[in-house]
Every structure is written in structure tokens, then in C-alpha cells.
Amino acid sequence: MATPIQMPSLSPTMKEGKIVKWLKKVGDKISSGDAIAEVETDKSNLEVEAFDDGYLIEIAVPEGEVATVGSPIGFLGAKGEKATGGAPSAPAPQKAEAPKAAAPAAAPKPPEQAPAPAASGAGEGIAILMPSLSPTMTEGKIVKWLKKEGDKVSSGDAIAEVETDKSNLEVEAYDDGTLGRITVQAGDMAKVGAPIAFLTPKGAKAGTSAPAAAPQAPAAPKAPAAAAPSAPAGGQVVPLRREPQAPASGAGGRLRASPLAKRMAQERGLDISQVRGTGPLGRVVKRDVEQALGQGLAKAPAQAPAAKKAGAPPEVRAFGTRPEPQAVPMSSMRKVIGQRMSEVKPGVPHFYLTVEVEMDAAVKIREEAKALDLKVSVNDIIVKAAAIALRRSPKMNVSLQGDQVLHYGTVDVGIAVAIEDGLITPIIRDADLKGLQAISAESRDMAERARKRALKPAEYNGGSLTVSNLGMYGIDQFIAVINPPQSAIIAVGAVAEKAVVRDGQLAVRKMMTVTLSGDHRVIDGATGAEYLRELKGLLEHPSRLLF
């Protein structure tokens, strides 16, 4: 049966791609891993690979056209097979298929019963795809199957453990049914979006086709290539859609949403039943919640940050409450600044500010804690001070999302942790509301689990600002690169005794250098300088952390 070839997400920020060139033509034999098309993304030109064996039976998006991530750009099937019942195997205008999308449940002419390649999963039910478990993940390794073929599976059940580029995570089932054929064995790799197993829906017999989803056709699609055609018989893959559609709910009104998406929606006061899902089978995933928040679908707060009077003290919120970030459109001046800065330095235009901090009082706090058998490090004090300073400098607690600036109502600080394969930044949530001992315990726990690759995505994604400390390596001063989507990072050097002038006299003090890297599109030098002044004051007088 025909399997759609979807426009993949080839970069964390990619929303759509342009077909530059087809590397295969209709009728060509395709093997899994073959490059079939060259796609222009928002970052570079990359090749799209086939996830299955078969023949290219239809090209849905011709060269030069644009398709949204998740929409079908072509179809793969058996030799001589037609992509849809009654549709010609040669490329046909997408408009001709629009009436089909209006009534996906009807199947007037089944496709030819030509034998499909064994790897295509025809008639095996719903494909369980290798999910994208981190923004930089392109493939994953099946470490262990938690279910075996023939086991009953419920929506939300963990079915496999996957090793990503950052940690080991569990893959969940999106629907109820029975685990059919496992296509990727333990120890093998699979690219993001490739089927790793097939699920036989509840009530269906093994080997029969999965019931087709009942998507609603968009009222007026902007581009033919982005419209979702009716699901191919066999139900192997339900194409992802970014067009408005019915909220994601399964049989019996059950909502399909990932645990992370549910938690994010609950924390930010968002009615997840109104969010359009773009995950497998219309499941609501993290990016859908973020998009909904960016569109202002969350409950409006009593007072937007912009309405606060200048110079008014920041509101103190109760522990456990996490207001959603407020999306504020970029002003014309801010857009021009962003464009000018991007011309100077492509990507994220950095600026750097450095200050020296006297750490005698902070070191004394650490020594007092040690005398009381409390494990508090200098870095824990820095994280706490960075969080309090961020709360007192709300203009720093922002990030750029498209043409909007997100103003965060929470203070979440990342800590850079070196691991065997590189670097990861676990996030201390609500660091401004936690005591030094709580920050210390959480930092040590997450750093230990980071080295074991056991962190969950929610524990290292997001954050307001990152603290990168190389002082333990004897580094006096360095410059750190911002960790997107954050807008700032502070690079902390070693605490060392230096000769300084105090009251006209030479004195020896424990000094430390802090360098701020800021995103000049949303933060200005004066804003960063005010933040560093606040941070310096808190570290030099750490008793202020209590007030």
C-alpha cells in the first residue's frame, strides 16, 4: 500500500521546506536510506532520505514548490501501484485531490492489490515512528524493547528505551492496541520519523489495516502541497499536518497528548483540548503547545508585563505557581536592531560584558555551610544570585520566538555540565524561589544523571539563562556562546586571590571574573550592564540573597 513521504524537520527551527531538486523520478526503485530529494531549509540545503523500500509512485510537490513540515511530498509503494484510489501514478496537480480530502472516510476504489515490499508495513496497522526526543536529534538507537510482539499496549505505555544524542529516554505508545511486528531490533539505529514497529489497533485483527483517521479538510488551504490527502489504505503513517483541524482526540473522546505537552499546558493555564496536534495520529506535542502559547491561546493574566509602571518592583509569586510567558510583538525599532546586528554577526548577534566580583563574603558563606555539614558550593551561590538578579531585571528574562519576544514570568537557570560527548545544560526551575541547599541538591542530582545520559527532555530544555563555570579548571576568564532559545549566558572564571586597591590602599581579595554574553536582538548593552551590577552586588553582599 502507498506510504507518504513526508517533509521532514531538518532543523530545530524549520517550519517548511522548498523542493530544490528531485534526485529520483516516478517509477524509480527506492531503498531505505536513499537520498530522494534536495530540500532548502531555513538553514541550509539538505537531502531527504527514504525510510522504506519500494518504488516512487507519485511526486506530490514539484521542484520549486514549498511544503510544510509533516505534509506529504511524494508516495512510495509497489511497482505499478497508484498512490490513491483512482489517482494516476504520474504526478498530478494537487487540486485534483482536494475533493478526496473532504471525505477521507470514503474509499470508493481500493488500490491495486499488488504485493508491497515487506518493509513497507502494508496492512500491519499503525506505524510507531522514531520520535524526535531532543531539538538536535536526527536518529536514535533502540537500547531495549520494554514490550514484545503480541503484548497489549495502552496509550501512554512506555514500549521502548531509546538512546538519543543527549540521554536515554522512553518511547510511548500513542494509542491502544497490540504490538505487532518490531522492525528495528535492540541495538539498531533508526532515523527520526522512521517506523520502528507497528501497532494493531484495539478491536482489529493482526494483519488488517488500521482504521483511517478522520481528519477534517482545511476550509481554504494556502498551498496545495500543505493540504493533507486522505490516509492511504493500510494506515501505516498518518501525515503530520500544521493546517487547522479538529482537536486531537481519539476514540471515546480520549485526548491524545504527550505527558510533557499536558504538563506545559497545565502550568501555563492552556486548555489543551483546543490545541491542534501535529504529532503522530494528531497527538499534541510540545511544539503544538508552544505554538498555541505564542498565539495567545492561554488564559490572559490579570495584568500584562507591559502594563506595569516603569521602576515598579517585580511581583513576588508563590512557590509552585508558574505563570506562562507573555508574547509581545517586536517593535519596529527592535526589528531593525535585530536585522542590523544579524548583518554584523550571522545567527545570534552576541555582545559581551565583563565585570570583576569580590568573592570574600560568598566564600565565607560556603565555609560556614561546610562547618554545618551542608553541601553548598560557590557555584550554587552564583546560580542563586544569577536567579535573583534575573528576577530583579525582567528585561533580561526574555527570549526571541519568531517576531515575538517572550517575557518569562518564571526564573529558570541552566547549569552547563560537561559530559563525555560534549555539553548539556540541566535547568534549575524556579531557582529564585529555592534555597541554597535545595539548589545544591538538585544541581548535583541532575549533573550526575546528565553524565549517565538519564535526563528527560523537560529537564534540559528551555530556561531563562545559563551559568557556565570553568573556574574549577583554573580558567580566569572566557566567553561563552548563548544556548538558544535563551538570550543570555554568563561565563564564570576561577576565584583567585588578587591585589586590588581599596580606600587608596593595596589589599588582597578573592576575585572572580564574570562575562555576560547577550543576544543583541532582544537585549541591549545597558540592560546587560544593569543585570551584571545587580549580580555583582548580590555576590559581594550575599546576605541580600535572603531579602
VODO-654977 format. One line per field, with one value per residue (C-alpha): residue in three letters; y, x, z; chain. Coordinates in Angstrom, 3 decimals. Example, Ala and Ser with C-alpha at 12.3 -4.5 7.8 and 13.67 -1.06 7.14 Angstrom:
2
r <- (ALA|SER)
yy <- (-4.500|-1.060)
xx <- (12.300|13.670)
zz <- (7.800|7.140)
c <- (A|A)
END
This chain:
547
r <- (MET|ALA|THR|PRO|ILE|GLN|MET|PRO|SER|LEU|SER|PRO|THR|MET|LYS|GLU|GLY|LYS|ILE|VAL|LYS|TRP|LEU|LYS|LYS|VAL|GLY|ASP|LYS|ILE|SER|SER|GLY|ASP|ALA|ILE|ALA|GLU|VAL|GLU|THR|ASP|LYS|SER|ASN|LEU|GLU|VAL|GLU|ALA|PHE|ASP|ASP|GLY|TYR|LEU|ILE|GLU|ILE|ALA|VAL|PRO|GLU|GLY|GLU|VAL|ALA|THR|VAL|GLY|SER|PRO|ILE|GLY|PHE|LEU|GLY|ALA|LYS|GLY|GLU|LYS|ALA|THR|GLY|GLY|ALA|PRO|SER|ALA|PRO|ALA|PRO|GLN|LYS|ALA|GLU|ALA|PRO|LYS|ALA|ALA|ALA|PRO|ALA|ALA|ALA|PRO|LYS|PRO|PRO|GLU|GLN|ALA|PRO|ALA|PRO|ALA|ALA|SER|GLY|ALA|GLY|GLU|GLY|ILE|ALA|ILE|LEU|MET|PRO|SER|LEU|SER|PRO|THR|MET|THR|GLU|GLY|LYS|ILE|VAL|LYS|TRP|LEU|LYS|LYS|GLU|GLY|ASP|LYS|VAL|SER|SER|GLY|ASP|ALA|ILE|ALA|GLU|VAL|GLU|THR|ASP|LYS|SER|ASN|LEU|GLU|VAL|GLU|ALA|TYR|ASP|ASP|GLY|THR|LEU|GLY|ARG|ILE|THR|VAL|GLN|ALA|GLY|ASP|MET|ALA|LYS|VAL|GLY|ALA|PRO|ILE|ALA|PHE|LEU|THR|PRO|LYS|GLY|ALA|LYS|ALA|GLY|THR|SER|ALA|PRO|ALA|ALA|ALA|PRO|GLN|ALA|PRO|ALA|ALA|PRO|LYS|ALA|PRO|ALA|ALA|ALA|ALA|PRO|SER|ALA|PRO|ALA|GLY|GLY|GLN|VAL|VAL|PRO|LEU|ARG|ARG|GLU|PRO|GLN|ALA|PRO|ALA|SER|GLY|ALA|GLY|GLY|ARG|LEU|ARG|ALA|SER|PRO|LEU|ALA|LYS|ARG|MET|ALA|GLN|GLU|ARG|GLY|LEU|ASP|ILE|SER|GLN|VAL|ARG|GLY|THR|GLY|PRO|LEU|GLY|ARG|VAL|VAL|LYS|ARG|ASP|VAL|GLU|GLN|ALA|LEU|GLY|GLN|GLY|LEU|ALA|LYS|ALA|PRO|ALA|GLN|ALA|PRO|ALA|ALA|LYS|LYS|ALA|GLY|ALA|PRO|PRO|GLU|VAL|ARG|ALA|PHE|GLY|THR|ARG|PRO|GLU|PRO|GLN|ALA|VAL|PRO|MET|SER|SER|MET|ARG|LYS|VAL|ILE|GLY|GLN|ARG|MET|SER|GLU|VAL|LYS|PRO|GLY|VAL|PRO|HIS|PHE|TYR|LEU|THR|VAL|GLU|VAL|GLU|MET|ASP|ALA|ALA|VAL|LYS|ILE|ARG|GLU|GLU|ALA|LYS|ALA|LEU|ASP|LEU|LYS|VAL|SER|VAL|ASN|ASP|ILE|ILE|VAL|LYS|ALA|ALA|ALA|ILE|ALA|LEU|ARG|ARG|SER|PRO|LYS|MET|ASN|VAL|SER|LEU|GLN|GLY|ASP|GLN|VAL|LEU|HIS|TYR|GLY|THR|VAL|ASP|VAL|GLY|ILE|ALA|VAL|ALA|ILE|GLU|ASP|GLY|LEU|ILE|THR|PRO|ILE|ILE|ARG|ASP|ALA|ASP|LEU|LYS|GLY|LEU|GLN|ALA|ILE|SER|ALA|GLU|SER|ARG|ASP|MET|ALA|GLU|ARG|ALA|ARG|LYS|ARG|ALA|LEU|LYS|PRO|ALA|GLU|TYR|ASN|GLY|GLY|SER|LEU|THR|VAL|SER|ASN|LEU|GLY|MET|TYR|GLY|ILE|ASP|GLN|PHE|ILE|ALA|VAL|ILE|ASN|PRO|PRO|GLN|SER|ALA|ILE|ILE|ALA|VAL|GLY|ALA|VAL|ALA|GLU|LYS|ALA|VAL|VAL|ARG|ASP|GLY|GLN|LEU|ALA|VAL|ARG|LYS|MET|MET|THR|VAL|THR|LEU|SER|GLY|ASP|HIS|ARG|VAL|ILE|ASP|GLY|ALA|THR|GLY|ALA|GLU|TYR|LEU|ARG|GLU|LEU|LYS|GLY|LEU|LEU|GLU|HIS|PRO|SER|ARG|LEU|LEU|PHE)
yy <- (0.000|3.556|5.214|9.009|10.533|13.454|16.719|16.074|18.534|19.023|21.700|22.678|25.899|24.525|25.064|24.447|23.375|24.041|21.188|22.264|19.099|15.582|13.067|10.247|10.185|8.461|4.741|4.583|1.827|3.184|1.567|2.657|5.367|6.523|10.290|11.104|14.896|18.010|20.403|24.031|24.711|27.868|26.973|25.060|22.668|19.066|15.737|13.880|10.141|7.337|5.410|2.382|0.209|0.413|2.473|6.204|6.150|9.842|13.232|15.455|18.576|19.527|21.252|24.887|24.416|24.750|22.234|22.468|20.059|16.818|17.214|14.556|15.436|12.086|8.498|5.207|1.858|-1.280|-1.186|-0.094|0.839|4.047|6.475|6.875|5.059|6.367|8.820|8.436|7.233|10.101|13.460|15.168|18.660|18.647|20.470|17.354|15.528|18.216|16.613|13.383|15.159|16.409|12.867|10.767|8.047|7.053|4.614|4.095|2.291|0.368|0.470|-2.389|-5.426|-5.619|-7.060|-4.264|-4.564|-6.425|-3.443|-1.078|-2.370|-2.626|-3.933|-4.129|-1.359|1.950|2.677|3.609|6.184|7.079|10.351|13.476|13.462|16.470|19.563|18.259|14.595|13.136|9.426|7.194|3.800|1.223|0.295|-2.069|-3.068|-2.820|-4.695|-7.738|-8.674|-9.681|-7.637|-5.444|-1.749|1.210|4.851|6.330|2.999|3.019|0.499|1.036|2.747|4.953|6.438|9.975|12.445|13.728|10.988|7.721|8.170|6.069|5.946|5.922|4.422|6.923|4.554|1.309|-1.987|-4.873|-4.562|-6.233|-6.513|-4.887|-3.555|-2.092|-4.505|-3.623|-2.239|-0.925|2.702|4.432|7.927|10.305|9.616|6.068|3.268|1.128|-1.127|-1.495|-1.352|-3.272|-1.038|-2.220|-4.342|-5.011|-8.343|-8.598|-8.171|-5.952|-2.329|0.296|2.359|5.546|8.700|11.142|14.438|17.486|19.134|22.762|25.237|27.118|25.722|28.266|25.885|22.664|20.817|21.545|20.004|16.578|13.918|11.059|8.480|5.737|2.319|0.300|3.229|2.883|6.572|9.390|12.523|15.335|18.494|22.074|23.267|23.949|20.772|19.195|18.982|15.773|13.225|9.526|7.034|7.709|11.347|10.485|13.296|12.378|14.400|13.705|13.926|16.901|18.740|18.115|19.402|22.513|23.294|22.821|25.011|27.817|27.709|26.428|24.317|21.517|20.197|23.300|22.731|21.270|18.325|17.783|14.626|11.091|10.462|14.129|13.860|17.149|17.504|20.160|22.271|22.496|23.859|26.358|27.484|27.876|29.922|32.092|32.729|33.862|30.948|30.670|32.393|36.075|37.220|39.915|42.357|42.066|42.919|45.855|47.467|47.644|51.019|51.577|51.100|49.126|46.303|42.843|40.836|38.017|34.871|31.911|28.783|26.257|28.818|29.160|31.865|31.406|33.660|36.645|37.018|40.652|41.553|43.025|46.784|48.248|49.582|46.171|44.512|46.971|46.410|42.650|42.956|45.246|43.046|39.927|41.572|42.048|38.524|35.873|33.736|35.214|38.595|38.376|41.205|40.751|42.499|41.649|42.537|41.549|40.427|40.324|36.890|37.005|37.186|34.472|32.143|32.760|31.661|28.436|27.811|28.364|25.893|23.374|23.739|22.818|19.738|21.365|20.750|24.196|25.157|28.559|27.710|27.141|30.657|32.012|30.225|31.645|35.153|34.882|33.915|36.737|39.240|37.952|38.376|41.959|42.598|41.454|42.921|40.200|37.397|37.157|35.110|35.677|33.436|34.449|38.001|37.916|38.449|36.077|37.729|34.952|35.030|32.323|32.242|29.013|28.883|26.355|24.953|23.856|20.285|18.686|15.080|12.545|13.500|17.252|19.629|19.667|22.266|20.892|23.527|24.556|25.557|28.456|28.965|32.359|30.705|27.888|27.939|27.234|23.714|22.842|24.273|22.320|19.014|19.500|20.555|17.526|15.144|16.450|16.659|13.024|11.903|14.021|12.084|8.858|10.194|9.768|13.286|13.809|16.496|18.648|18.787|20.353|22.271|25.889|28.056|31.804|31.981|29.595|29.683|28.216|27.844|26.795|28.060|24.518|24.109|27.172|29.346|33.025|34.403|33.187|33.968|31.560|31.118|31.613|28.447|29.054|29.810|31.587|35.153|35.247|33.182|34.112|32.709|32.360|32.112|30.888|32.559|33.645|35.993|39.243|42.565|45.275|48.885|49.543|53.011|54.024|51.057|47.785|44.814|41.120|39.960|36.816|37.950|36.304|37.390|37.133|37.707|38.083|37.092|38.650|38.361|41.887|41.377|41.495|42.715|45.935|46.660|48.887|46.138|43.643|46.131|46.676|42.927|42.466|45.318|43.582|40.218|41.770|43.404|40.131|38.149|40.766|41.058|37.569|38.375|40.247|36.847|36.434|39.553)
xx <- (0.000|1.137|3.158|3.518|6.994|6.699|8.604|10.935|12.062|15.696|16.497|15.011|13.565|12.311|8.612|8.613|10.985|11.393|11.995|15.160|15.579|14.168|17.007|14.645|11.866|8.498|8.983|12.484|13.235|14.000|15.910|15.769|18.378|18.446|18.536|15.392|15.187|17.206|15.377|16.127|15.523|15.831|19.477|20.925|20.212|19.877|18.871|15.685|16.168|13.668|12.693|11.445|11.946|9.693|9.084|8.479|4.899|3.976|5.612|3.138|5.325|7.217|10.591|10.489|7.388|7.220|5.691|5.135|6.925|4.961|2.991|3.433|5.814|5.552|4.351|6.196|4.653|4.823|5.725|2.715|0.727|-1.280|-0.915|-4.685|-7.680|-8.354|-5.450|-2.879|0.545|2.156|2.371|-0.995|-1.999|-2.739|-6.017|-7.419|-7.052|-8.739|-12.216|-10.711|-9.558|-13.096|-14.337|-11.405|-13.612|-14.926|-12.851|-14.687|-11.817|-9.239|-5.702|-4.401|-3.644|-0.060|2.263|4.009|7.611|7.939|9.497|6.675|4.443|1.410|-1.605|0.282|-1.586|-0.325|3.379|5.203|7.742|11.093|10.203|12.329|13.224|15.561|15.902|19.143|18.185|18.350|18.423|18.072|19.302|16.887|18.541|15.822|12.265|10.012|7.198|7.403|5.438|1.908|1.799|-1.226|-0.370|-2.308|-1.900|0.934|2.668|6.449|7.282|10.994|14.073|15.899|19.390|19.470|22.313|21.704|20.221|18.307|14.534|11.419|9.174|5.457|2.536|0.024|-2.953|-4.379|-3.806|-1.385|2.292|2.655|5.910|9.073|11.086|14.084|15.702|17.501|20.943|19.946|19.641|16.665|16.283|13.710|10.373|11.222|8.874|10.349|7.305|3.632|0.619|-2.572|-5.448|-7.736|-10.540|-8.702|-7.165|-3.450|-2.539|-5.527|-5.334|-5.589|-8.778|-8.135|-8.109|-10.911|-9.177|-11.135|-10.005|-8.930|-11.563|-9.151|-5.634|-2.988|-0.830|-1.929|1.172|0.301|-3.175|-3.432|-4.723|-6.831|-4.872|-3.529|-5.075|-3.094|-2.877|0.890|1.575|-0.842|0.699|1.502|-0.471|0.017|-3.247|-6.122|-8.012|-10.140|-8.591|-6.622|-8.908|-9.162|-11.959|-14.273|-13.175|-9.779|-7.278|-4.052|-1.209|2.286|2.890|5.226|2.609|-0.036|2.252|3.225|-0.417|-1.456|1.356|0.501|-3.282|-3.836|-6.872|-5.053|-8.300|-8.316|-4.765|-4.306|-1.916|0.792|2.299|1.587|-2.182|-2.796|-1.176|-0.498|3.237|5.497|5.814|2.000|1.685|4.490|2.803|-0.542|1.100|2.750|-0.679|-2.037|-4.441|-3.556|-5.658|-4.842|-3.208|-4.780|-2.072|0.407|4.018|3.880|1.163|3.394|4.770|8.433|10.520|7.809|9.250|8.816|5.923|6.782|4.884|4.115|6.217|4.504|2.760|4.289|2.663|3.047|5.437|3.808|4.307|4.847|5.212|8.593|8.537|9.768|12.869|13.575|13.242|15.676|18.171|17.846|18.415|21.432|23.022|22.418|24.252|27.292|27.255|25.081|22.800|22.545|24.332|26.289|27.602|29.875|30.226|32.785|32.915|35.160|33.451|34.884|34.003|35.323|31.849|30.448|33.363|32.734|29.092|30.347|32.794|30.031|27.790|30.634|31.094|27.421|27.885|25.839|26.968|26.849|29.338|30.376|28.555|25.315|25.653|26.304|23.195|21.044|22.449|22.002|18.363|17.607|19.328|17.254|14.053|15.066|15.997|12.871|14.155|16.836|14.312|13.254|13.779|13.108|10.499|9.992|8.646|7.681|9.622|8.630|8.712|9.015|7.155|9.440|13.173|14.753|18.562|20.606|23.909|26.422|27.578|30.434|29.713|31.704|30.229|30.038|27.928|24.394|22.538|20.122|17.634|17.021|13.365|12.237|15.815|14.892|12.447|14.713|17.233|20.938|20.652|17.795|19.728|22.819|20.965|19.155|22.327|24.293|21.435|20.938|24.660|25.042|22.113|23.389|26.656|24.636|22.502|19.398|17.915|14.443|13.901|11.891|14.962|17.298|15.008|14.023|15.454|15.953|19.745|22.700|25.629|28.813|31.562|35.092|36.703|37.357|39.696|41.715|40.265|40.403|38.144|36.344|33.447|30.509|28.119|24.408|22.329|19.180|16.386|17.858|19.042|21.965|24.702|27.272|30.803|32.330|36.068|38.088|38.032|41.627|43.461|44.451|45.933|43.274|43.003|40.616|40.357|43.583|45.485|46.605|44.701|44.416|40.929|39.351|38.284|36.246|35.545|32.044|31.420|27.880|27.056|23.768|21.521|21.601|18.299|16.353|18.864|20.872|24.233|22.707|20.242|23.086|25.168|22.324|21.983|25.709|25.631|22.799|24.602|27.846|26.031|24.359|27.619|29.611|26.868|25.310|23.088|20.961|20.012|17.759|15.716)
zz <- (0.000|-0.712|2.038|2.127|2.105|4.488|4.537|7.486|10.145|9.165|11.761|15.163|13.705|10.385|9.624|5.873|3.132|-0.579|-3.017|-4.846|-6.893|-7.055|-7.089|-8.113|-10.686|-10.696|-11.274|-9.773|-7.286|-3.807|-0.962|2.675|3.203|-0.435|-0.964|-2.942|-2.940|-2.105|0.226|1.050|4.769|6.839|7.479|4.518|1.653|2.806|1.320|2.240|2.708|2.222|5.331|3.424|0.312|-2.735|-5.864|-6.158|-7.451|-7.173|-6.647|-4.806|-4.520|-7.697|-7.775|-6.708|-4.520|-0.718|1.712|5.457|7.785|8.009|4.769|2.044|-0.776|-2.559|-2.225|-2.028|-2.944|-5.059|-8.756|-10.815|-7.712|-7.608|-4.725|-4.185|-5.473|-8.957|-8.948|-11.709|-10.731|-12.618|-10.805|-10.890|-9.752|-6.029|-6.657|-8.250|-4.935|-2.835|-3.106|-1.767|1.370|2.025|2.654|3.855|5.301|1.889|-0.131|-3.439|-5.163|-3.206|-4.609|-6.661|-4.585|-5.783|-3.177|-1.304|-0.189|3.096|4.844|3.968|6.727|4.468|6.322|9.596|11.401|12.717|12.397|15.592|14.418|15.942|17.672|17.947|21.636|21.597|19.395|17.847|17.436|13.932|14.802|17.827|18.943|20.375|23.661|24.835|23.952|27.016|25.231|22.987|19.894|20.832|24.062|24.671|24.752|26.139|25.149|27.186|27.865|27.524|24.823|24.157|25.551|23.043|23.217|21.786|21.357|24.896|27.094|27.226|27.046|26.728|23.651|24.443|22.541|21.146|21.033|22.412|20.656|20.304|19.462|16.077|14.174|15.579|12.634|14.486|16.911|20.150|19.367|15.921|14.809|13.198|11.809|13.284|11.584|10.518|11.654|14.442|14.969|14.085|16.384|15.658|16.849|19.592|18.151|14.880|13.959|13.390|9.749|8.959|8.094|10.773|10.730|8.873|10.920|10.196|9.595|8.547|5.357|5.813|4.637|2.406|2.302|1.375|-0.613|-2.319|-1.114|2.515|2.290|3.884|1.495|2.700|4.638|2.376|2.775|5.253|7.651|8.031|8.618|9.329|7.750|10.148|9.459|10.504|8.969|11.412|12.179|14.830|18.317|18.861|20.466|19.955|20.189|23.093|23.265|24.767|24.280|22.510|24.052|25.308|29.083|28.553|26.473|29.145|31.898|29.923|29.161|32.794|34.113|31.705|32.011|28.481|27.534|25.729|24.211|21.984|20.709|17.237|17.341|14.730|16.236|15.054|14.779|15.598|19.016|20.798|21.398|22.916|19.748|19.462|22.997|22.356|19.142|20.932|23.669|21.045|19.504|22.864|23.402|27.099|29.731|29.798|33.028|35.109|34.028|31.186|31.930|29.518|31.648|34.721|35.624|34.937|38.052|39.867|41.996|40.489|41.822|44.210|43.284|45.494|45.093|42.832|40.623|37.162|35.017|31.292|29.357|27.703|23.950|22.977|19.265|18.358|17.844|14.562|16.297|17.828|14.413|12.830|15.663|15.179|11.414|11.836|14.492|12.384|9.482|11.728|13.171|11.446|13.554|17.046|17.285|20.556|22.699|25.717|29.085|31.782|35.456|38.368|41.554|45.057|46.428|50.027|51.563|49.263|50.069|53.769|53.307|51.724|54.595|57.165|55.344|55.258|59.034|59.403|57.157|54.402|50.829|49.251|46.533|45.249|42.007|43.941|45.373|41.866|40.491|43.292|42.785|38.999|39.521|41.982|39.689|36.776|38.762|39.545|35.900|33.986|30.694|30.779|31.318|27.669|24.523|20.830|19.180|15.552|15.505|19.172|22.374|25.179|28.607|31.181|34.483|35.886|36.561|35.339|35.340|33.375|34.601|31.976|32.667|30.742|29.752|27.779|24.404|24.920|26.971|28.346|30.412|33.051|34.195|37.821|37.693|39.915|41.079|42.526|44.942|46.148|48.973|48.542|49.931|47.537|44.572|45.633|45.925|42.599|40.779|41.992|41.160|37.629|36.920|37.970|35.814|32.900|32.938|32.890|29.980|32.100|31.909|30.468|27.782|30.203|32.453|29.885|27.502|27.999|30.746|31.089|31.345|31.730|34.158|32.630|35.247|34.251|37.434|38.661|35.676|36.648|33.846|34.844|32.132|28.997|26.663|26.347|23.406|24.060|24.309|22.143|22.718|25.749|25.280|27.710|29.340|31.993|31.867|35.346|35.970|38.950|42.375|42.968|45.318|43.612|44.660|44.455|45.599|48.479|50.017|48.329|49.748|48.205|49.560|48.776|47.888|46.418|42.958|40.203|36.615|35.130|31.405|30.087|26.504|25.384|22.324|20.895|19.076|22.345|24.973|24.874|26.473|29.145|30.114|30.440|32.436|34.903|35.316|35.991|38.501|40.345|40.197|41.467|44.384|45.402|45.304|47.173|49.798|49.831|52.804|50.235|48.814|51.843|51.160)
c <- (A|A|A|A|A|A|A|A|A|A|A|A|A|A|A|A|A|A|A|A|A|A|A|A|A|A|A|A|A|A|A|A|A|A|A|A|A|A|A|A|A|A|A|A|A|A|A|A|A|A|A|A|A|A|A|A|A|A|A|A|A|A|A|A|A|A|A|A|A|A|A|A|A|A|A|A|A|A|A|A|A|A|A|A|A|A|A|A|A|A|A|A|A|A|A|A|A|A|A|A|A|A|A|A|A|A|A|A|A|A|A|A|A|A|A|A|A|A|A|A|A|A|A|A|A|A|A|A|A|A|A|A|A|A|A|A|A|A|A|A|A|A|A|A|A|A|A|A|A|A|A|A|A|A|A|A|A|A|A|A|A|A|A|A|A|A|A|A|A|A|A|A|A|A|A|A|A|A|A|A|A|A|A|A|A|A|A|A|A|A|A|A|A|A|A|A|A|A|A|A|A|A|A|A|A|A|A|A|A|A|A|A|A|A|A|A|A|A|A|A|A|A|A|A|A|A|A|A|A|A|A|A|A|A|A|A|A|A|A|A|A|A|A|A|A|A|A|A|A|A|A|A|A|A|A|A|A|A|A|A|A|A|A|A|A|A|A|A|A|A|A|A|A|A|A|A|A|A|A|A|A|A|A|A|A|A|A|A|A|A|A|A|A|A|A|A|A|A|A|A|A|A|A|A|A|A|A|A|A|A|A|A|A|A|A|A|A|A|A|A|A|A|A|A|A|A|A|A|A|A|A|A|A|A|A|A|A|A|A|A|A|A|A|A|A|A|A|A|A|A|A|A|A|A|A|A|A|A|A|A|A|A|A|A|A|A|A|A|A|A|A|A|A|A|A|A|A|A|A|A|A|A|A|A|A|A|A|A|A|A|A|A|A|A|A|A|A|A|A|A|A|A|A|A|A|A|A|A|A|A|A|A|A|A|A|A|A|A|A|A|A|A|A|A|A|A|A|A|A|A|A|A|A|A|A|A|A|A|A|A|A|A|A|A|A|A|A|A|A|A|A|A|A|A|A|A|A|A|A|A|A|A|A|A|A|A|A|A|A|A|A|A|A|A|A|A|A|A|A|A|A|A|A|A|A|A|A|A|A|A|A|A|A|A|A|A|A|A|A|A|A|A|A|A|A|A|A|A|A|A|A|A|A|A|A|A|A|A|A|A|A|A|A|A|A|A|A|A|A|A|A|A|A|A|A|A|A|A|A|A|A|A|A|A|A|A|A)
END
